[in-house]
Amino acid sequence: MLRPVTFCLFASSLLLSGCINRTPPTPTVTPTQLNAALTETEMRLVQSMSQQCEKWETQQGLQSEQLQQIEKQQRDIDNKLASVEEKLDRKPNVIPPPAPARSSTKAAACPPSAENSAGVNNIGNKIVVGRVEWLWIESINRVYEARIDTGATTSSISALDITPFEKDGQRWVRFRLAPDDSDDSFEIEAPLIRYVRIRQASSEDLDRRPVAALTVRLGKMTEVAEFTLTDRTQMNYPILLGREFLRDVAVVDVARRNIQPKPDIVAGQNQPKAVSKTKKP
């Protein structure tokens, strides 16, 4: 009775072993083949990364060229604007017309110009100023005309022989104001606030200029303002008032001039003597 069962088990074992033997064996990879495959994969990765880097470098080169072109265009625009402002501010070389012949008949006196006889004008809490206004400088107790320039950020004043020095442990600067075409100049001492770099219209270089604090009066308004010190002897006006001085306090009417009253020289306050513009004191 056990033989048929034993035979069945034996036959089943043979069938299972036959099925298992039919599965193909896994191929063996030698170390040489594995190194070759890894080397090939590494070369493909290196080649792909190299191509990506070349693309990135090409894109960066194009972007750098475009940025340089934009910066050059910006410099050209800045230089043109500065050149136009400088031309507008320079003294024109105009030959004065010949003096008219004396007439026996005395001409009738013309009424004073409305723009020169105007009093204080305000718009709300702001004063109205024209393209040119009188400015009193406390340190020399004198009054000079200043050009109003909303295109300039900072104000500037004509200065010769600029000399920084120390006073009571603080930085100060000494310079000579040359206000007009005469040989006179006036020495001023003022606190030195900082230095600024300004690009000239005729040069790519930056000009390093000191900035001094001066107490000034425009009309009835007295302010401590910052002025860059530079030689303005070739300009029409020794003083230029920029946006930082005018911001929040003034409205500009370029069609008029001397809208604000001319400040008075303070009686009893010392006035420094004039020194030669061409000769150092």
Solvent accessible surface area in square Angstrom, and as a share of the most:
residue,aa,sasa,rsa
1,M,209,0.93
2,L,141,0.70
3,R,204,0.75
4,P,81,0.51
5,V,85,0.49
6,T,85,0.49
7,F,140,0.58
8,C,78,0.47
9,L,118,0.59
10,F,123,0.51
11,A,34,0.26
12,S,55,0.36
13,S,66,0.43
14,L,102,0.51
15,L,127,0.63
16,L,118,0.59
17,S,48,0.31
18,G,24,0.23
19,C,76,0.46
20,I,126,0.64
21,N,119,0.61
22,R,182,0.66
23,T,97,0.56
24,P,109,0.69
25,P,121,0.76
26,T,123,0.72
27,P,114,0.72
28,T,123,0.72
29,V,97,0.56
30,T,62,0.36
31,P,103,0.65
32,T,104,0.61
33,Q,105,0.47
34,L,94,0.47
35,N,90,0.46
36,A,60,0.47
37,A,53,0.41
38,L,104,0.52
39,T,70,0.41
40,E,98,0.44
41,T,56,0.32
42,E,108,0.49
43,M,130,0.58
44,R,132,0.48
45,L,107,0.53
46,V,89,0.51
47,Q,110,0.49
48,S,54,0.35
49,M,126,0.56
50,S,50,0.32
51,Q,93,0.41
52,Q,78,0.35
53,C,58,0.35
54,E,106,0.47
55,K,118,0.50
56,W,145,0.51
57,E,116,0.52
58,T,83,0.48
59,Q,101,0.45
60,Q,117,0.52
61,G,33,0.32
62,L,99,0.49
63,Q,117,0.52
64,S,50,0.32
65,E,100,0.45
66,Q,107,0.48
67,L,101,0.50
68,Q,113,0.50
69,Q,112,0.50
70,I,108,0.55
71,E,79,0.35
72,K,114,0.48
73,Q,111,0.49
74,Q,95,0.42
75,R,86,0.31
76,D,55,0.28
77,I,91,0.46
78,D,61,0.32
79,N,27,0.14
80,K,140,0.59
81,L,108,0.54
82,A,32,0.25
83,S,36,0.24
84,V,81,0.47
85,E,67,0.30
86,E,48,0.22
87,K,148,0.63
88,L,128,0.64
89,D,5,0.03
90,R,100,0.37
91,K,62,0.26
92,P,92,0.58
93,N,159,0.81
94,V,108,0.62
95,I,155,0.78
96,P,106,0.66
97,P,114,0.71
98,P,124,0.78
99,A,94,0.73
100,P,121,0.76
101,A,97,0.75
102,R,240,0.88
103,S,86,0.56
104,S,123,0.80
105,T,106,0.62
106,K,189,0.80
107,A,86,0.66
108,A,92,0.72
109,A,103,0.80
110,C,116,0.70
111,P,116,0.73
112,P,110,0.69
113,S,51,0.33
114,A,83,0.65
115,E,48,0.22
116,N,91,0.47
117,S,70,0.45
118,A,22,0.17
119,G,43,0.41
120,V,70,0.40
121,N,48,0.25
122,N,92,0.47
123,I,104,0.53
124,G,76,0.73
125,N,141,0.72
126,K,73,0.31
127,I,26,0.13
128,V,14,0.08
129,V,0,0.00
130,G,0,0.00
131,R,93,0.34
132,V,5,0.03
133,E,0,0.00
134,W,66,0.23
135,L,1,0.00
136,W,6,0.02
137,I,1,0.00
138,E,72,0.32
139,S,54,0.35
140,I,0,0.00
141,N,1,0.00
142,R,55,0.20
143,V,20,0.11
144,Y,33,0.12
145,E,37,0.17
146,A,0,0.00
147,R,43,0.16
148,I,13,0.06
149,D,18,0.09
150,T,72,0.42
151,G,42,0.41
152,A,22,0.17
153,T,65,0.38
154,T,35,0.20
155,S,3,0.02
156,S,11,0.07
157,I,1,0.01
158,S,0,0.00
159,A,3,0.02
160,L,32,0.16
161,D,60,0.31
162,I,62,0.32
163,T,63,0.37
164,P,72,0.45
165,F,52,0.22
166,E,130,0.58
167,K,78,0.33
168,D,135,0.70
169,G,58,0.56
170,Q,115,0.51
171,R,129,0.47
172,W,55,0.19
173,V,0,0.00
174,R,75,0.27
175,F,1,0.00
176,R,11,0.04
177,L,0,0.00
178,A,3,0.02
179,P,12,0.08
180,D,75,0.39
181,D,120,0.62
182,S,52,0.34
183,D,68,0.35
184,D,64,0.33
185,S,0,0.00
186,F,14,0.06
187,E,73,0.33
188,I,2,0.01
189,E,65,0.29
190,A,2,0.01
191,P,51,0.32
192,L,13,0.07
193,I,66,0.34
194,R,84,0.31
195,Y,64,0.24
196,V,31,0.18
197,R,154,0.56
198,I,55,0.28
199,R,88,0.32
200,Q,60,0.27
201,A,20,0.16
202,S,111,0.71
203,S,42,0.27
204,E,94,0.42
205,D,104,0.54
206,L,84,0.42
207,D,51,0.26
208,R,134,0.49
209,R,35,0.13
210,P,12,0.07
211,V,3,0.01
212,A,0,0.00
213,A,15,0.12
214,L,5,0.02
215,T,36,0.21
216,V,1,0.01
217,R,60,0.22
218,L,1,0.00
219,G,3,0.03
220,K,163,0.69
221,M,33,0.15
222,T,66,0.39
223,E,67,0.30
224,V,108,0.62
225,A,10,0.08
226,E,65,0.29
227,F,1,0.00
228,T,2,0.01
229,L,2,0.01
230,T,24,0.14
231,D,82,0.43
232,R,18,0.06
233,T,32,0.19
234,Q,120,0.53
235,M,30,0.13
236,N,62,0.32
237,Y,39,0.15
238,P,12,0.08
239,I,0,0.00
240,L,13,0.07
241,L,0,0.00
242,G,0,0.00
243,R,95,0.35
244,E,76,0.34
245,F,20,0.08
246,L,9,0.04
247,R,136,0.50
248,D,107,0.55
249,V,41,0.24
250,A,14,0.11
251,V,54,0.31
252,V,40,0.23
253,D,45,0.24
254,V,106,0.61
255,A,77,0.59
256,R,72,0.26
257,R,60,0.22
258,N,20,0.10
259,I,0,0.00
260,Q,5,0.02
261,P,42,0.26
262,K,107,0.45
263,P,10,0.06
264,D,115,0.60
265,I,90,0.46
266,V,54,0.31
267,A,99,0.77
268,G,92,0.88
269,Q,65,0.29
270,N,122,0.63
271,Q,64,0.28
272,P,33,0.21
273,K,178,0.75
274,A,46,0.35
275,V,41,0.23
276,S,32,0.20
277,K,37,0.16
278,T,113,0.66
279,K,148,0.63
280,K,156,0.66
281,P,115,0.72
